[in-house]
Amino acid sequence: MARKISMVGIGMMGHGIASNLLKHDHAVTLFEHAGNQPVDDLKARGAVGVGSLKELAERSEIVILVLTGSPQVEAVLTGAGGVLEGLARGSVVIDCSTAIPSSTVRMAQAVQAAGSRFLDSPMTRTPKEAAEGRLNLLVGGDADLLEACRTVLACFAENITHVGPVGAGHSMKLLHNYVSLGMVTLLAEAGACAARNGVAPAAFVDVLAKGGGGGIALERIKPYLLAQDPTGLRFSIANARKDLDYYNAMATDAASPKSLAAAVLATLQDAVAQGKGEAFVPELVSILGGARRG
């Protein structure tokens, strides 16, 4: 059954989501914003663009957010002229952004106070899988609400996992990104040290792959180690720094140990401070292998 679905955040991930919703004949409204990817192709297929968040919400049964982080989510939902001013009672907000769980819980409460419902549903995988409709979704919120929204989510997701109550989806996303980005950062630092000690890149990769260093993280950084191709992980250092900052905030809120996470964050912050924030994470190998430190 076709649903009236609005989207805020048509970046590389959001564009693929919108495309797949249109493919399944949903009525899609897009928030016009300078930060969007080009949307002419989506409009040609029937999507409607609006310049008001309030109007966007008024046109919706479901509002999907695909934003950079918590400040953007809070501004879109609760800011002047925001989504909550036009949200109809009984509608649903699905937040596919990456966010700090304590903020997510506050936003869910604000949505519920307006008479609507909320799921946090952050994603893993890449823009390629978003375009193919093969994302992984980590969903926090009421299980019955998830089931009611499952057919919509399945338009752009291959795997949908209910991980707990509101906020648990964003918690799981931060846990996932901490582990995956932390492992790639560790490998980048080891790769820089290997180069300084005369270890051939091919040997470094081969030995790790056959031993305790094998796995997805190594596969993602391997093209850069072997051929300076950073596209094995199309994720900027600035975004990685943001995600690790959020993880550290979550761990602090939970009074959980975070000494290793703090070290990963410091490494990423240092790269950003060097003006390398737009580089992809595998390029840390070269950044860390730069000027010798005392």
N, C-alpha and C positions, 0 to 999 in steps of 0.2 A: 504494500500500500504506500502510495506516494505521501511524503510528509513535507511540511513547510519547515525548512532548515535554513538557519542563518549562520554565517561564519564571520569571525573576526580574526584576521591574521592569515593572509594569503601569501606566505613566504614559500620557500622551497617545499616544505612539508604540507602546508595548508593548500597549496595549489593542487597537489596530487589528491588530497582528500576531497576537495571540491569537485575535481574532475570525475572521481569515482561516484560521488553522490549524484552527479548529473547523469552518469552512465546508467544508474539505477532509477532514473526518472523522478528523482526528488526535486521539489521546487526550491531552488537555492538562491538566497540573497547574500550578497557580499558587502562588507563594509569597505568603502573606498578610502584608501589610505596611501600616502606616498611611499610607505615601506613595503607595499605589496609587490609581488612579482607581476609581470604583465598579465592582465585578466581578459584581454580582448577575445581570446579563444574560448574562455568560459562563458562570456556574454554571448558569443556567437552560438553557443549551445543552449542558451536559455537562462543563464544566471542573470540576476538583476543586481545592479550596484546602487547603494544608497550612501549618503554622506552623513547620516545621523544614526548614532547608536540607539537612541530611543526609538526611532522609526524602525530600525532593523529588528529590535526586540518585539515591537508590535506586530511584525509580519511573521512571527516565528512560533512554532510548536517546540522546536529544539534550537538552542543557540550553542554552537561549537566554537570554543576559543583555542587558537593555536598561536600563542604569544611567547615572547622571549622569557618572561619571568614574572615573579610576584608583583613588582611595582606596576607592570603593564596590566596584569589581570585585575588588580585592585582598582586602577584608574578606569578601565573599561567597564567594570561592573558597578562601582559605587561612586565614580566621579560625576560631576555635574553633567546632565544630559546623557548619562550612561545607560547601560543595558537595564539596570533595575528600575529605571523610571518608566520603561515601556514594557516590561516583562509581564505577560498575562499569567494569571493564576493557573496553576496546573501545568505550566510549561516546564521544560528541563534545560538546565545549563550543563554542558559537558566540557570540562576543562582539559584539553589535551596538551597544555603547556607544561613546562618544567617549573615547579614552584616549591617554595618552602612550606612544609606541611602545616605549620602553625598558622600561616596566612591562609592556606586552603580551608582550614576548619572555620576561620572567621568569615571567609567569603561564602562558604556553604551555609553558615548560619544567617547571613544577610539575604541570600537567595531564598532560604526557607521562610524567613520572616516576611518576605514579599509574596508568599503563597506558592512558590515554585519549588522545584527539586534539583538536586545537584549530584553529579558524578565527577570525580577526578579520574581522568583516563589518559595519562601520559603515554608516550610512544617510545618504542625502541625501533631500530633499523634506520634506514636512510631515505633520502628523497626518491631514490630509484624504486624502493619497495612502496613508498607512498603513492607514486604514479601507477604502480602495478596493482594497488589494492591489497598489499601483503604486509602491512605493518603488524607489529606486536603491540597490544594495548594492555596496560596494567591498571586495573579499575578498582577504585575505592568508592564505597557507597553502599546503598541498600541493594541486596541481591535481587529482589523482585524488580526494582527499577532497572537494574542492569538487564534483566531478561526482557523487560518491555522495550528497551533500546537496542537489544542485541542485533536485530536485523539491520538497523541503521549503521551500527558500528561495523558489522560484517561487510558493508559495502567497501570499506577501505582497510580492513584488518584481516589477517590470516589467523592470528592467534589472539584470543581475548581471555585474560586471566583475572578472575576476581581475587584480590589480595587482602581484602578486609574492609573496614568502615571508611568513611570519608577521611581523606588524608593519607590513607595507606597506599593508594596508587602513587602519589607523589613521593612518599617515603621510599617505596620500592624502586622508583625511577632513580632517585638519588643514590640508593644503595648500588643499583646496577651500574650507574655511571661512575661512581667512585671506584668500584672494582675494575671495570673495563678501562677507564682512563688512567687509573692508578697503575695498572699492569703495563699499559703502553708507555707511560711516563718512566716507569722503572726500566723497561727495555731500552728506551731512548737514552737514559743515563748510562746504562751498561754498554750500549752501542758506542756512545761517545768515548767511554773509557777503553773499550776494545780497540778503537781506532788509534788512541794515544799509545797503546801498548803493542802496536804492530800486528794485531789479530786481523786476518783477512775477513771482510764482511761475509763472504760465502761460507767460510768455516764457522764463523760466529753463528750464523743462522742454522747451518746444518747440525752443529753440535746441540744447540738449544732445542731444535725441533725433534731430535732423537732422545732428548732427556727431559729434565724437569721444566724447561722453558717453552715447550711446545704448546700450541693452542691458538685460539682465535686472535689474541692480542699480537702474537708473533706474526701471524698471517697478515694482519692489518699493517704492521710496520715494515714487514719484509721488503715490499717494493721500494721503499725509501732506502733501506739499508743496502740493497743490492744495486739500485739504479737511480737513486735520488728522485723517485716517483712518489709524491706525497698523497696520491689519490686513493691509496688503500684505506684511508680513514679521512673522509671529507668533513672534518670537524675542526673549527678554528680553535686556536689556543685561547682566544678571548672567551669563547663559549665554554671551553673546558674549565677555565678559571672560574667562570660564573657558577657552573655546576658544582665544582669542588667547594666554592664559597658557601653555596646552599647546603651542601652536605655537612660542612663544618658547623653551620648554624643549626641544622637539625640535630646533630650530635650534641651540641652545647645545650639546646633546649631539653634534650633527654638525659643530660649529665652522663653521656656515654664517652668512653675513651676515644681520642681522635688524634693521637700523636702522629701516626703515619699519614692520616688525611691532611693534617696541618703541614707536613713536609711536602706532600704532593702539591698542595695549594701554593706553598711558598715557591716551589719550582716554576709553576705556571705564572704566578704573579711576577716573578723575575723576568720571564720571557716577555710578558706584556709590557713591563717597564722598559725593556730594550726596544720597544716599538715593533715587536713581532706578533702582536695579537691576532692579525689577520692570517698568519701562516697556519697551515694545517698541523695537527698535533704530531704526525711523524717527523716533521721538520725540527722537532726538539733535538733530534740526534745532532744536527749541525749547530743548532743554537748552543746546546750544552757543550759541544766540542770546540767552541770558539776560544776566546782568550783564556789562557791558563789562569787559574786562581791561586792565590797564595795559601 
